[in-house]
Amino acid sequence: MKQGFILTVEHASKSIPVEFKALKKKKTLVNSYNSYDIGALDIAKKIANYFKATIHKSRVSRLIVDCNRSPHNKKALFKRFQGNPTKEEKEAILKKYYTPYWKEGKKKISLLLQKKRKVFNLAVHSFTPFLDGKQRTNDI
């Protein structure tokens, strides 16, 4: 039975769009785990190369919107956002960055389904062992 393999990397990017000038200036924050999953995209590329898999990745930092959250949970979608976006600003961010991420992902999966019978999706994330000065453990 043929299979398709897609890797999703919801926190692949630390890119801050130009309209978020104030946030873009916070280099330490933008380059931290708060902004993206450090190393996750590199790992996904290696796995994809080995298995000839498709990669679907976010194009903006989770400081803008967290593509790993449900659209109905506005608090979680914007929990890392630096500032206090209005309802209108949130809707504009969803329309410009979140919705296209999910539409494109569904399209990639649909294409794999058209060619194959089963699709395997692996979401790739990294893990920071220290958060807010406290050591974290992670069981897999």
Secondary structure, DSSP 8 states (H G I E B T S, - for coil): --EEEEEEETT------TT-HHHHT-HHHHTSTTTS-TTHHHHHHHHHHHHT-EEEE-SS-TTT--TTS-TT-HHHHTTT-SS---HHHHHHHIIIIIHHHHHHHHHHHHHHHHH-SEEEEEE-----SEETTEE-----
